[in-house]
């Protein structure tokens, strides 16, 4: 690795990530991206949330979250309500339909993970997770 440039390393990481995205999209029966699923997951975990809080948690721009909401609302996966005292503030909540879709997406993700990472030993998988966690923390 000492001869590998940062650009070669980034390119390899991007290739793996891209291929995993493609495989996930090929097996999915729903027209949503990873960002949609992440937003649904956060709503499931945290309950009703303001879009600005979701944007901060997911490290998304508010504009990209607004774009996500259109699709999630149109598919009836979330609901949106305005604050009773301040109409400028909105809250999102995952719907039962959103919960059901998230369950399917999580099963699809588990299947993909088993398929992709079956080429690594359990120790290698743990090392990979540890390395990415450390890198993620160091880049904050």
C-alpha positions in Angstrom: 0.0 0.0 0.0 3.0 2.3 0.4 3.1 2.9 -3.4 -0.7 3.4 -3.6 -1.7 7.0 -4.0 -4.7 8.4 -2.1 -6.5 8.7 -5.4 -6.1 5.0 -6.1 -7.3 4.2 -2.7 -10.3 6.5 -3.0 -11.1 5.1 -6.4 -11.1 1.6 -5.1 -13.4 2.5 -2.2 -15.7 4.3 -4.6 -15.8 1.3 -6.9 -16.8 -1.1 -4.1 -19.4 1.3 -2.8 -20.8 1.9 -6.3 -21.0 -1.8 -7.0 -22.8 -2.5 -3.7 -25.3 0.3 -4.5 -26.0 -1.2 -7.9 -26.5 -4.7 -6.5 -28.8 -3.3 -3.8 -30.9 -1.3 -6.4 -31.1 -4.4 -8.7 -32.6 -6.5 -6.0 -35.0 -3.8 -4.6 -38.6 -3.7 -5.8 -39.0 -0.1 -4.7 -37.9 3.1 -6.4 -35.9 4.6 -3.5 -32.3 5.4 -2.9 -30.1 4.8 0.1 -30.8 8.3 1.3 -34.5 7.6 1.4 -34.0 4.5 3.4 -31.6 6.3 5.8 -34.2 9.0 6.4 -36.9 6.4 7.1 -34.6 4.6 9.5 -33.9 7.7 11.5 -37.6 8.5 11.7 -38.3 5.0 12.9 -35.5 5.2 15.5 -36.2 8.8 16.7 -39.9 9.2 16.0 -41.4 12.5 14.8 -38.5 14.8 13.7 -37.9 18.2 12.2 -36.2 18.0 8.7 -33.4 20.2 10.0 -32.7 17.6 12.8 -32.6 14.8 10.2 -30.3 16.7 8.0 -27.9 17.2 10.8 -28.0 13.6 11.9 -27.6 12.3 8.4 -25.2 15.0 7.3 -27.5 16.0 4.4 -28.1 19.5 3.2 -31.6 20.8 3.9 -32.2 21.1 0.2 -31.5 17.4 -0.4 -33.8 16.5 2.4 -36.6 18.6 0.9 -36.1 16.7 -2.4 -36.3 13.4 -0.5 -39.5 14.4 1.2 -41.3 14.8 -2.0 -40.8 11.2 -3.0 -41.5 9.9 0.6 -44.7 11.9 0.8 -45.9 10.9 -2.6 -45.4 7.3 -1.8 -47.1 7.8 1.6 -44.1 6.6 3.5 -44.0 9.7 5.8 -46.5 12.3 6.9 -45.7 16.0 7.4 -47.4 18.3 9.9 -46.9 21.9 10.8 -46.1 23.0 14.4 -49.2 24.3 16.1 -47.5 27.5 17.4 -45.0 28.2 14.6 -46.3 27.3 11.1 -42.7 27.6 9.7 -41.7 24.5 11.6 -42.7 21.1 10.2 -42.3 17.6 11.5 -42.1 14.3 9.7 -43.3 10.9 10.9 -42.9 7.5 9.3 -46.2 5.9 8.4 -47.1 2.2 8.7 -46.5 1.8 5.0 -43.0 3.4 5.5 -42.3 1.0 8.4 -43.3 -2.0 6.2 -41.1 -0.8 3.3 -38.2 -0.2 5.7 -38.5 -3.8 7.0 -38.2 -5.1 3.4 -35.3 -2.8 2.7 -33.5 -3.9 5.8 -33.9 -7.6 4.8 -32.6 -6.7 1.3 -29.6 -5.0 2.9 -28.9 -8.0 5.1 -29.1 -10.3 2.1 -26.7 -8.1 0.2 -24.3 -7.9 3.2 -24.2 -11.7 3.5 -23.6 -12.0 -0.2 -20.9 -9.4 -0.5 -19.1 -9.9 2.8 -19.2 -13.7 2.6 -15.8 -13.5 0.9 -14.3 -12.1 4.1 -13.8 -14.0 7.4 -15.6 -12.8 10.5 -12.4 -11.3 11.7 -11.8 -9.4 8.4 -15.4 -8.1 8.6 -14.8 -6.8 12.1 -11.5 -5.3 11.1 -13.1 -3.5 8.1 -15.8 -2.1 10.3 -13.3 -1.0 12.8 -11.1 0.7 10.2 -14.1 2.5 8.6 -15.3 3.6 12.0 -11.9 5.1 12.8 -11.6 6.8 9.5 -15.1 8.2 9.8 -14.3 9.6 13.2 -11.0 11.1 12.1 -12.7 12.9 9.2 -15.2 14.7 11.4 
